[in-house]
Amino acid sequence: MDRMRPVLATFVALGIAVCSAPAAQAATPAWNGPYSLVRYAVDKTGTSVAAGQSEATFSADYVFSTVCSAASCVATANNGPKPNNPTISVPSHYTWDGNRWVERFDFQWDCYMGEGVPKVWAPAKSWAFYTPQPDGSLRGTWHTDIAGGPCRGSVEMPVAAFRR
């Protein structure tokens, strides 16, 4: 038993040292400052007829500000243009999920029916994510599920954010 005492004391000391060491903490995420958000609509895919409709890549400039609480970090896209679709709420809010910034929102999809033909509106759900890249940009995907109407189905396109 006396031989085991030094071994036992060593294990106890190691256990105390490990338990009292401060845990490594991940850096607090932040998405701050002026960014240009690019939606690569020319590369969109999906099951909706809207995915096959010709559309140019488009971008808009925003000023991001991040606020963190004990529960989450939220980046808000401020000072951007008003969306053409009046059912999309502004400003956009992106929540940090531990790896990327994620936005989720419900709105009415405005299904393009052709030149001079009224659009058909249908409920839709979107999510977009932006993952920080080593070069300071963020890249990701914007996905939309359209619940009904002639554009029923999904539309997905790559997105990116570049610091201005």
C-alpha angles and dihedrals in degrees: 000000000000089000091056094051096081091046091048091047090052092052092048091050091049091048092052092047093050094045094048096045113107114254117247109254126210117237113267107255119238134180104187137154137025117335136170111222113210122198111196095211091160086069098047120139136179147107097282120095084234088069089064096046114105113255132162125234109265136193141188135190124239139170111230126208125183127209120186129197129178088272105042151345119239126191116202123205106221135180095023129138121280110259117251087229107073093204093067109094122224143248102041118228123206121196121207110236096186095273108034146008112264131193124188125184144159122223144141116278112224103217112208110227100179140286111322094003118117115252119249114230123214136168114267140177123210136187127183130185132194120195118199113244129208090250092059096257124112124226134187149113138291113209127185130186113201111204102204151342128068092315094052111147136053136312123192132177138169117256136191140184123212126190111243 
